[in-house]
């Protein structure tokens, strides 16, 4: 068997136990996901959110794609780049973002509400003016809506790409409808709750999305940084390639994103195999959340 063949399909599944630590390395360990018993949090075990966010490949690829789209919006770009530690401490920033995502998705209600309140307090301090002269505050409803929608869009479409390409439209609509409550909690007043509504928002905002060197800087940083140690850093260039490939083709062109067909093919093959392993070997967070609500994973 060649080295390339050994990185896909059955070979990855046979090594699932050796990769358990990588999937368990997702952040969020400061929250007790086992207590209080019966607390379903924001979503619960029958939700699309618990299904989609259980897979680390969907989170990794979808998360990078979401940030690309966020940075294409000039006000969001300035808010993120000028008021966060992404440039100076990208690893810590990625860990905090991943931790928040796991807490609000799988954590008990009190922990999720506390994290939402903490993020909101941080956003209250973010305001400024873009280089183009646009004033912004992080809590502007349209900006909060765009950030919320791009995150959900990224996670869902990465999940579909690597795990369930045949997902029904009804399940996709249910994913967005579930997420609307969380979006409102974060400050998005009327987040879209269906595929059609999300598509309409994309169409409405397309003319405002702009290429910028910061997007390239972000892609360079995230290509060499991972909260998952050496294994994660080896995968990051392929995660970035897969994230770019997830962006709608017209936006790839208008944002000037690099097109590398051979690298994309390699990324798709490897990440599809890893996504299958991630599905077979759920993280400790996911297992504990299911145990908390009396639905342990088998």
PLY file of the C-alpha trace (Angstrom):
ply
format ascii 1.0
element vertex 298
property float x
property float y
property float z
element edge 297
property int vertex1
property int vertex2
end_header
0.00 0.00 0.00
1.33 3.45 -0.90
1.60 6.30 1.57
-1.25 8.09 -0.21
-3.51 5.04 -0.05
-2.72 4.65 3.63
-4.25 8.07 4.34
-7.79 7.36 3.16
-10.77 5.12 3.73
-10.39 1.82 5.59
-6.81 2.51 6.62
-7.94 5.57 8.55
-10.77 3.67 10.18
-8.37 0.94 11.31
-6.33 3.61 13.06
-9.35 5.27 14.69
-8.25 4.47 18.22
-4.84 6.05 17.65
-6.54 9.26 16.48
-8.92 9.45 19.44
-6.73 11.98 21.20
-6.86 14.29 18.18
-10.65 14.40 18.17
-10.83 14.67 21.95
-8.50 17.67 21.77
-11.38 19.94 20.79
-11.55 22.72 23.38
-14.23 23.16 26.00
-12.78 21.11 28.84
-13.48 23.76 31.48
-17.21 23.04 31.29
-18.73 19.96 32.90
-20.72 18.51 30.03
-22.05 15.70 32.26
-24.09 17.92 34.59
-26.82 18.80 35.37
-28.53 15.62 34.33
-31.34 16.03 31.84
-30.32 19.56 30.76
-30.48 19.58 26.95
-28.94 23.03 26.57
-29.83 25.06 23.51
-30.36 22.14 21.14
-30.45 18.60 22.52
-29.59 15.18 21.14
-32.20 15.10 18.37
-31.07 18.39 16.88
-29.29 18.95 13.62
-26.81 21.10 15.54
-25.63 18.16 17.64
-25.34 16.02 14.51
-23.36 18.53 12.44
-21.07 19.85 15.18
-20.08 16.36 16.30
-17.68 16.10 13.38
-14.31 17.85 13.75
-13.68 18.01 10.00
-16.97 19.83 9.43
-16.05 22.28 12.19
-12.51 22.84 10.94
-13.33 23.31 7.26
-16.58 25.14 7.88
-15.00 27.42 10.45
-12.27 28.60 8.08
-14.79 29.11 5.26
-16.94 31.19 7.60
-14.05 33.47 8.52
-13.17 34.00 4.85
-16.72 35.22 4.26
-16.68 37.36 7.42
-13.40 39.03 6.43
-14.86 39.83 3.01
-17.30 42.24 4.72
-15.29 45.45 5.36
-16.79 46.33 8.74
-16.52 42.79 10.08
-12.96 42.60 8.74
-11.90 45.71 10.64
-13.68 44.57 13.78
-11.98 41.18 13.75
-8.52 42.31 12.66
-8.27 45.46 14.76
-9.90 44.22 17.97
-8.80 40.61 18.39
-5.54 38.77 19.02
-5.72 36.75 15.81
-2.55 38.26 14.32
-0.53 38.17 17.55
-1.79 34.93 19.13
-3.77 32.96 16.53
-3.63 29.69 18.44
-5.28 31.13 21.55
-7.86 32.90 19.39
-8.73 29.66 17.56
-8.97 27.78 20.84
-11.33 30.34 22.35
-13.52 30.33 19.27
-13.67 26.54 19.20
-14.37 26.42 22.91
-17.27 28.86 22.59
-18.75 26.86 19.71
-18.69 23.61 21.69
-20.09 25.22 24.85
-23.08 26.88 23.19
-23.82 23.74 21.17
-23.28 20.93 23.69
-22.99 22.64 27.06
-25.72 22.78 29.69
-27.99 25.81 29.54
-26.26 27.85 32.25
-22.82 27.36 30.71
-24.08 28.28 27.24
-25.81 31.40 28.54
-22.71 32.43 30.46
-20.53 32.11 27.37
-23.00 34.08 25.25
-23.01 36.84 27.89
-19.20 36.89 27.97
-18.93 37.15 24.18
-21.56 39.89 24.12
-19.64 41.91 26.72
-16.52 41.63 24.59
-18.42 42.75 21.49
-19.80 45.78 23.32
-16.26 47.18 23.40
-15.63 46.73 19.66
-16.19 49.78 17.48
-14.23 51.83 15.00
-13.96 53.07 11.45
-12.82 51.01 8.48
-9.99 52.28 6.25
-12.71 53.14 3.73
-14.38 55.40 6.30
-17.30 53.20 7.38
-18.13 53.41 11.07
-19.04 50.15 12.77
-19.85 48.55 16.08
-19.68 44.80 16.57
-23.27 44.61 17.83
-24.80 46.15 14.72
-27.70 43.81 13.84
-26.66 43.26 10.23
-23.08 42.44 11.22
-24.15 40.04 13.95
-26.50 38.38 11.46
-23.72 37.95 8.87
-21.32 36.44 11.42
-24.00 34.09 12.73
-25.11 32.99 9.27
-21.62 32.44 7.86
-20.72 30.19 10.79
-23.82 28.05 10.39
-23.47 28.01 6.61
-19.84 26.89 6.87
-20.46 24.07 9.34
-23.54 22.75 7.53
-22.03 22.80 4.05
-18.76 21.26 5.18
-20.78 18.49 6.83
-22.73 17.98 3.63
-19.57 18.01 1.52
-17.69 15.43 3.57
-20.35 13.33 5.27
-23.84 13.68 3.86
-24.04 15.15 0.36
-27.59 13.87 0.02
-28.91 15.67 3.11
-32.53 16.63 2.54
-33.62 20.23 2.16
-35.93 19.72 5.14
-32.98 18.81 7.38
-30.97 21.77 6.10
-33.91 24.07 6.84
-34.21 22.53 10.30
-30.54 23.24 10.97
-30.96 26.94 10.18
-34.28 27.17 12.06
-32.68 25.66 15.18
-29.75 28.02 14.95
-31.96 31.10 14.73
-32.61 31.02 18.49
-28.89 31.01 19.17
-28.36 33.81 16.66
-30.93 35.95 18.45
-29.20 35.26 21.77
-25.96 36.61 20.28
-27.67 39.74 18.96
-28.86 38.88 15.45
-32.47 40.14 15.63
-34.00 38.13 12.78
-31.56 35.49 11.50
-32.67 33.52 8.44
-34.17 30.16 9.33
-34.10 28.28 6.02
-31.84 27.55 3.06
-33.86 29.92 0.89
-33.54 32.74 3.44
-29.78 32.16 3.81
-29.35 32.14 0.03
-31.29 35.41 -0.16
-28.98 36.98 2.43
-25.92 35.88 0.44
-27.40 37.37 -2.72
-28.15 40.63 -0.93
-24.65 40.97 0.52
-22.62 39.79 -2.49
-22.15 43.35 -3.83
-20.67 44.44 -0.48
-18.09 41.66 -0.19
-14.59 42.73 -1.18
-11.17 41.12 -1.69
-8.49 42.34 0.71
-4.90 41.41 1.62
-6.09 40.60 5.15
-7.93 37.57 3.75
-4.65 36.26 2.36
-2.90 37.02 5.64
-5.59 35.09 7.52
-5.22 32.10 5.19
-1.46 32.11 5.66
-1.80 32.21 9.45
-4.41 29.48 9.64
-2.42 27.28 7.23
0.37 27.01 9.81
-1.55 27.14 13.10
-3.70 24.49 14.74
-5.03 23.84 18.26
-4.49 20.13 17.61
-0.69 20.09 17.77
1.60 18.53 15.18
-1.12 16.40 13.60
-3.32 19.44 13.21
-0.55 21.59 11.72
0.14 18.92 9.11
-3.52 18.97 8.11
-4.08 22.73 8.19
-2.99 23.50 4.59
-5.51 20.94 3.35
-8.21 22.30 5.67
-7.61 25.76 4.20
-7.77 24.39 0.66
-11.03 22.61 1.45
-12.45 25.76 3.04
-11.68 27.83 -0.06
-13.29 25.14 -2.20
-16.44 25.35 -0.06
-16.93 29.05 -0.89
-19.36 29.59 -3.82
-17.35 29.73 -7.08
-18.42 33.27 -7.97
-17.19 34.50 -4.57
-13.95 32.57 -4.94
-13.34 34.56 -8.11
-14.47 37.95 -6.84
-12.44 37.59 -3.62
-9.35 36.52 -5.54
-9.02 33.23 -3.65
-6.34 30.85 -4.96
-7.42 27.94 -7.15
-5.23 24.83 -6.89
-7.15 21.87 -8.40
-4.64 19.12 -7.57
-4.30 20.25 -3.97
-8.07 20.42 -3.67
-8.41 16.85 -4.89
-5.89 15.68 -2.30
-7.65 17.68 0.43
-11.03 16.22 -0.45
-9.79 12.62 -0.41
-7.94 12.91 2.88
-10.56 14.96 4.73
-13.38 12.71 3.58
-11.56 9.80 5.18
-10.89 11.75 8.37
-14.52 12.86 8.53
-15.58 9.21 8.51
-13.18 8.51 11.36
-14.52 11.50 13.28
-18.04 10.15 12.89
-16.97 6.74 14.19
-14.95 8.18 17.11
-16.97 10.98 18.74
-15.15 13.37 21.04
-15.40 13.25 24.80
-17.48 16.44 24.75
-20.06 14.87 22.46
-20.17 11.66 24.51
-20.56 13.53 27.79
-23.33 15.75 26.42
-25.28 12.68 25.34
-24.75 11.06 28.73
-26.00 14.21 30.44
-29.37 13.92 28.69
-29.60 10.16 29.14
-28.81 9.28 25.53
-25.34 7.73 25.67
-23.73 6.98 22.33
-23.28 3.34 21.55
0 1
1 2
2 3
3 4
4 5
5 6
6 7
7 8
8 9
9 10
10 11
11 12
12 13
13 14
14 15
15 16
16 17
17 18
18 19
19 20
20 21
21 22
22 23
23 24
24 25
25 26
26 27
27 28
28 29
29 30
30 31
31 32
32 33
33 34
34 35
35 36
36 37
37 38
38 39
39 40
40 41
41 42
42 43
43 44
44 45
45 46
46 47
47 48
48 49
49 50
50 51
51 52
52 53
53 54
54 55
55 56
56 57
57 58
58 59
59 60
60 61
61 62
62 63
63 64
64 65
65 66
66 67
67 68
68 69
69 70
70 71
71 72
72 73
73 74
74 75
75 76
76 77
77 78
78 79
79 80
80 81
81 82
82 83
83 84
84 85
85 86
86 87
87 88
88 89
89 90
90 91
91 92
92 93
93 94
94 95
95 96
96 97
97 98
98 99
99 100
100 101
101 102
102 103
103 104
104 105
105 106
106 107
107 108
108 109
109 110
110 111
111 112
112 113
113 114
114 115
115 116
116 117
117 118
118 119
119 120
120 121
121 122
122 123
123 124
124 125
125 126
126 127
127 128
128 129
129 130
130 131
131 132
132 133
133 134
134 135
135 136
136 137
137 138
138 139
139 140
140 141
141 142
142 143
143 144
144 145
145 146
146 147
147 148
148 149
149 150
150 151
151 152
152 153
153 154
154 155
155 156
156 157
157 158
158 159
159 160
160 161
161 162
162 163
163 164
164 165
165 166
166 167
167 168
168 169
169 170
170 171
171 172
172 173
173 174
174 175
175 176
176 177
177 178
178 179
179 180
180 181
181 182
182 183
183 184
184 185
185 186
186 187
187 188
188 189
189 190
190 191
191 192
192 193
193 194
194 195
195 196
196 197
197 198
198 199
199 200
200 201
201 202
202 203
203 204
204 205
205 206
206 207
207 208
208 209
209 210
210 211
211 212
212 213
213 214
214 215
215 216
216 217
217 218
218 219
219 220
220 221
221 222
222 223
223 224
224 225
225 226
226 227
227 228
228 229
229 230
230 231
231 232
232 233
233 234
234 235
235 236
236 237
237 238
238 239
239 240
240 241
241 242
242 243
243 244
244 245
245 246
246 247
247 248
248 249
249 250
250 251
251 252
252 253
253 254
254 255
255 256
256 257
257 258
258 259
259 260
260 261
261 262
262 263
263 264
264 265
265 266
266 267
267 268
268 269
269 270
270 271
271 272
272 273
273 274
274 275
275 276
276 277
277 278
278 279
279 280
280 281
281 282
282 283
283 284
284 285
285 286
286 287
287 288
288 289
289 290
290 291
291 292
292 293
293 294
294 295
295 296
296 297
